[in-house]
Amino acid sequence: MFGGRIPNYYKYADHMRPKEYIEKVRSRQIYDPVLTFQLSNDFHVRKVMMNYLPNDEESKHCATLLQWDNIYYQPPTTDYVDKKTTVRVGLVQWQMRPYKTLDDVFELLAWNQGIGFFSSEIGPSALFQAYKLIKNGEKQGKSWEDICSALREKFGEKNPEMQVLN
């Protein structure tokens, strides 16, 4: 569940309530750059939230409470499960801010770790573990050569736990 802006609502707010605006976006009578995308990707509007962002004049301070059902989510189990060999990352940019570096993306993932479904998939992945190894090495003042050596040792083909794709 999360909140989503409706930035074109200001064009219709003087003669249309938010609920009607959402229905017209859903039926493709109106285009909204945020909500149209979300509805097209199986997000479901559950509620209209008033006074959501105090400075959001475009949305007239309204937002949608959206739900996205992660069809790939599997509840934790104690049964033996093979290690995941792929990582699926869903990324939504807050207020459409571009990410300049990979650090920006992983900082968001680290902040979300343990909160939602996205983090439960990325947290135990080899990609995230490699990122944490790099960052810990940098914090410890290790040289780039030492960090690369540690990466090769942990994730390279000589490690029998790693599956190397050709």
N, C-alpha and C positions, 0 to 999 in steps of 0.2 A: 504494500500500500504506500502511496506517495501522493504529493500534491503536484498538480500541473497547471501552469498558467494558461490563460485563454487570451492571447495578446491582440486579437482582432475584435474582441468583444466591444471595445469602445466605439466602434463604427455603428453598432446596433443597439447600444445600451439605452438610448433614449426612447426606443419603441419595442424593446424585447427583453424579457427576463432571461437570466443566465440559462435556465433549464430549456427554454425554447431555442436559444442560440445553440446549445449543445445538440439538441435534436436536429437542427438544420445542418450543423456540421456533420453529424452522423449520417444524414441522408444526402450529403454532398451538395446541398443547396448553397452552403456557405463554406469558404475555405479558411481554415485557421492553421497557420504554419506549425503549431505545436500539437493541438488536439487532433487535427487530421492525421498526422503521423502516428500518434498514439493509438487512435481508433483503428487505423489500418494495420496495426501490429498486435491486435488482440488485447489491448488494454481496455478495461471496462470501467466506465464512470459509475461510482457508487454514491457520490454525494456532491453537492455544490457547497463550497466553503466561502463564506463571506469574510471580509476583512483579513484576507490571507497575507498579502504583502502590502504594507502601508504605503509604499512608494510606487506601486505598480498601477499607474494611471491607465495604461493600455488595457489591462484586464479589469479595470474598475474595481480593483481590490478583491476580485473574485478568483477562485481557482476550482479545479476539479479534484476530488479525491479519487484516485485511480487504483485499480487492482490489476496486477498481471499474474496469471497463474503460470508458474514455471513447470512445464510438463516434464522436464528432465530431473526434477527434484526427487531424491530418494531419501526417505527417513534413515537416520543412522541405524546401523545394525551391528550386532556382535558376530554375525556370520563372517566367514572368510570372504573377502572381496579382492579381486585382482587390483593391482595398482592402476590408476587411471593413466592412459597414455596420451590423452588429449585434454586440452583446456579450452573451455568455452567461456568467453568473457562478454557480458552485456554491459555496455557503457552508455550512460545518459549524462550529457554534459549539463551541469547546473548553470542556468542563465546563459547557456550557449558560449561558455568561455572555452577557448581552444586550449588544449594541453600542449605545452611547449616541449616537454621532455618526458621520457618514460618514468622519471621520478614522480612527476605530477600524477600520473595514472596510478602508480603503486602506492603513493601516499593516500590516495582516496581508498584503495582497496585495503590498505593496512588499517585505516581509520574505521572502515566498515567491518573489519574482521569479527566474525561471531555475531553480527547483527541480523543478517538476512541470508537468503538463498544464494545470492551471487557470491558472497564471501565464503560460504561453505563449500563452494566448488573451486574457487581459486586458492583458498588458504592452504590446502594440503598439496597443491600442484608443484611439480618440479620447477616450473617457471617462477613461481613466487618464492620457493625455497632458494633458488639461485639468486634472485634479487636480494633476499635477506642476507645471504652469505656475502654478497658484494658490499652491501651497506654496513654490515658488521665489520668486515675487513677494513673498510674506509674509516670507520669510527676508531678502530684499533691502530690506525696509522700504518697499516700494512702496505707494501708496495703493490703496484698493479701486477707485477710478475708473480708475487706470492698469491694474490687473489685469483689470478688466472690458473695458477697451479692447483689451488684448492678447488676451483670449479671443475677442472679436468679430472681431478681425483674423485670428486663426488658424483659428477654427471657424465664422465667420459665413458668410452667403450670398454675400458678395463674394469669398470665397476660392474659386477655381474647382475646387480639389481636394475641397471639401466637397459632399456631396450632402444637400440640405435636403429633408426630407419634409413634405408638406402634409397 
